[in-house]
Amino acid sequence: MPPSFGASAAAADLPAPTPSARGAAASHGFGLNPLARARARFQRWWEARLPLSDTLVLTQRNVYILPTGAGWMLALTLVVLLIASINFQLNLGYLLTFLLAGSAVVGMHVCHATLRGITLHLKAPEPHFLGGSTAFEVQLFSDRRTPRHAIALSVHGHGKASHDWALTDVPAQGSASVQVAFRPQRRGLHRVPTLMAETRFPLGTFRVWSYWRPAAQVLVYPAPEVPAPPLPPASRVPAARAAPAPRALANSTACVPTGGAIRSSWWSGRRPPNRWRRARTTSSAATPSRPIATSCGWTWPMPPCPTTKPASRA
């Protein structure tokens, strides 16, 4: 029976046609059926011969046609009608037989011309998460002056796998877009699987199809955890410590003891800028000179240091 075309794009439950998946599909269920094994090997060999391209123009070299089940039944009916017309010498039987045969031949040419001449272009697929359907958009362009009807696209299956079709009509000298999807079984970078374009317009007696291997790749992220784990509890952020006040000179004394040595620090131009130099100068004077006191920000004259310690609290 012919496959049922859906009005909208649906996600295909088929994995990406990776070499490992193809080998598993060929070995599963084919051990006792040599015909199925040979068919799978021929299918893999045929797909390997297809060029990788994100844009494909359908011509007579890559478009194929065969009768469908309804077409073979129509052919058998025409043979029976012809035999009956010859046996009973029925002129109306001849007319009906050749009228139906002519309609089938015209439908064959119309069906082949519907798919021939279309340009397929694949947009760059977006990354998706594992476990969901990875959808990508395909654009169809037509230069013909008449519209094209009932063009279906899907991911090419293996063996008896079913197809989920995305059906569209392409207007005259216009374009249309459809979304096709597949479900990858593993995360990582996957090549877009082989696509198949097909039509059975107008009578459904002939099937015209073509294969297409896009060169684009899609990135599949790991599946997110469902339900998502709760967030960690919020921790109190310690208050920012106040930055120390800038000091003109490091380790400078607030006061100078009367009658003692003077200790000061300053920047030394002989050393690298990230190093400090401590120098000791001894002076017999009770107070420092005015230039040093002015550069250190001291008051003039220098106040004497307290000689007694403040009384401690009980």
N, C-alpha and C positions, 0 to 999 in steps of 0.2 A: 504494500500500500504506500502511496506517496506520503512524505512527511507533512505534518500540519504546520503551516506557517502562522506564527504569532504576529499580532499587530504591533507589538512593542518588543524592545530588546529584552532578552532574558539572560540570566547568568548561566553559563554552562558549567556542569559539574565535572568537567574533565580537567585533569592536571596538565601542566605544561609538557610538551612533547620532548622531554629531555631524553638522552640516550638510556639512562637507567630505567626511566618509566616505560620507554618503548620496549626494552628488553623484558621487563616484567610483564607487560601486556602480551608480548609474543609468546612467553613461556607459560602464562597462566591460561589453562584451558586448551592449549594447542598441542599438548603432548600426544594425544591419541587421534589427532586430526591433522594428517600431513598436508591436506589441501589448505587448511587455515594457516598453518605455519608458512607454507610457501607464499600464500597471499600476503601475510604480514611482512615477510622478507622483501617481497616485490614492492610493497607500499613504502617501506623504509628506503629502499634503493631509489624509488621514484622521487620521494621528497628530497633526498640528498641532491638530486640533479637540479632542483629548482633554485634559481638565483635568489640571493638575499637583497631585498630592496624595499624601501618604504613607499615607493610609488610604482604602480604596475598598470600598464596599458593592455587591455584585453584585445587580442587579435586572433586571427585564424590559427596561429601556431599554439596558443595556450588555452583555447576554448574547445571543449569536447561535447559531443552530443550522442545520446543513445535513447531508444524508446523506453518508456516507462511500462509498468504493468498494465495500465489502461491502454497504452499504445499497442502492446502485443495482443490484448483482447480485441481491440478494434481491427487489427490485421486479420485475426482468426475469423472475426465476423464477416469481413469483406470477402474472404475466401469462400465461406459458406454461402454468402449471397451470390457470388459469381457462379458457383457450381449449381445452385438452384435455378438461377436465371438461364444457364445453358441447358439444363435438363428440361425445363418446362417452356423454353423459348419465350421468356417474358421480357418484353422491351422495357417496361417500367422497372423491372429488376436490374437490367443493365444500367439504366439511368441512375437509379439509387446507388448502385455499387460504385460506379465511377464518380458520382458526385461526392460521396463520402471519402473515397480515395483521394480525389483532388483536394478536398478540404484538409485532409491530414498532411498532404505534401506541402500545401501553402502554410499550414501551421508550423511545420518543421522549419521552413525558411524564416518565418516571423520569429519563432522562438530563438533561433540561432542569432538573428540580427538584434534581438533585444539585449543580449549580453555583450555581443561583439562591439568594440569601439568605446567602451566605458573606461575611464581612468580612475583607479583606486589610489587613495592617498591616506596614509596612517599618521595621525597626530601623535606627538610624543606622549606616552602614557605617564601618568602621575604615580608616585609611590603609594602603596597600600599596605594594610596590616594583614598578617596571616590569619586565615580563618574566614575571611570575607571574599567576595567576588571582586576580581580585578577587572575593571571596565576600561576600555579604550575606545576612542572615537575614530570612525572611518568615514572619509568623505568620498562621494561619487560624483564625477563630472561627466557631462555629456555634451557633445557638439552637434548632435543630430537635431533636426528641425521638428521632430515628433517626439513626444514623451515616451519614456520607457516604464513599463509597469511590472510589478510583482518581482522585484529583485531581492533576493534573500542572501544574508551573510551569516556565517556561524563559524565556530571553532571546529576544525576538522577532527572527527573522532576516529577511533581505531576499533576494528572488529564490528561488533554489534552495538557499539555505544550510540546512544541517541543524540540527536542534534537539537539545539535550541536556537531557532532561527530569529533573525531580526529582519523584518520585511519593510521595504520602502519603495517609493516611486520617484524616478528622476524626471524633472520637468524638461521641456525642450530647451536646449542650449542653456541649461542651468546646472545646479548641483543640489545634492542632498547629503545628509549625514545620518549615520546610524551608530549605535553603541553596542559593541559586542563585548562579552565578558567571559572570563574563565577563572577557575579557582585553583591557585597553586597549592601544592602539598607541602612545600618547604619554603623557608625564608631565604633571603639572599637575592642575588641578581639573576633574573630569569629572562630568557628570550621569549618574545611574543610567539605563541604557537602558530602553527600553520592555519590559515584561514581558507574558507571555501565560499565562493560566490555561485549562486545557482538561480535558475529561473525555469518555470514550466508554462509560461504564458505563450499562447492564449488558450490552447485546448487541453493542456496537461498530458498529451500523448507522447511528448518528447521531453527529455531532461537535458538541459544545457548547464554545464558547470565548469569551474576553473579553480585551480589551486594557487595560493599566494603565500610566500614565506617572507614576512616583514623582517627587516634587519634591526628594528628597535628592541630595546631591553627594558624591563620593568623591575623596579626595586621593591621587594616585599619585606616589610619590617616584622619583627617578632610580635606575636599577638599580645595585646595588653591584658593584664590580670583583671579578671572580673569575679567578684567585686574588687575594686581597688583598695589596697590597704590604707588605713587612716594615716594622716600626717603625724609626725612626731610632735609632742607637746612643745609649746613655745617656751623658750628659756629667757629669763630676764637678762637683758643686756646691761652690764655695769656702766654706770655713768662715766662719761669721759673725764679723765683727769685733767685738771687745769694745767696748761702748759707753763713751765717755769718762766718767770720774767727774765727777759734778756739782761745779761750783765755786760757792762762795758769791759771789765777786766775780771778774769777768773781768780777766785780765792783772794780777793782784795779785802783787806781789813776795814771794818767800819770806823775804827779809831786807832790812833797810834799811841802807844804807851809813852808817857813823858819820860824823857831821859833814857830811853831804851833804843833798841835797833829798829829800823824801818824795813818792813817786808812788803814787797809789791810784786805784781806780775803784769807783764805786758806782752804784746804781740811782737814776735821777732821776725824780721824780714829775711833773716838768713836761713830759716827752716821752712819746710813745706807748709802750706796754709792750714793743714789739718793737725798740726802739732803745736803744742804750747811749750813755752820755755819759761821756767821759773828761775829767776835771778834774785840774788840777795845783795842788797846794798846796805852798807853800814855807814851811818853818819853820826857825827858827834853832836849835831844840833838836836835840840829837843823837839823840833817840829820840822816837817818836810818843807822843801822849797815851794815857792808859789806855783811854778809851772806844773809840777807833779800833782799838787793838790787840786789845781784847776782841771787837769785832764781826768782825774779820778772823780770829780764831782763833789769834792769835800768843801765844807765851809771854811772860811778863813777868818780869824785864826782857828787852828784845830782845837776842838774841845777835848779836855783831858778824859781819859778812861775812868770809869768808876772804880774806886779802890775797895769798896765794901760790896758784898753780895746781898741781894735782896732777901729779906726774911722769908723763910719757907712757911707755907701754910700748914697749920696743925692738922 
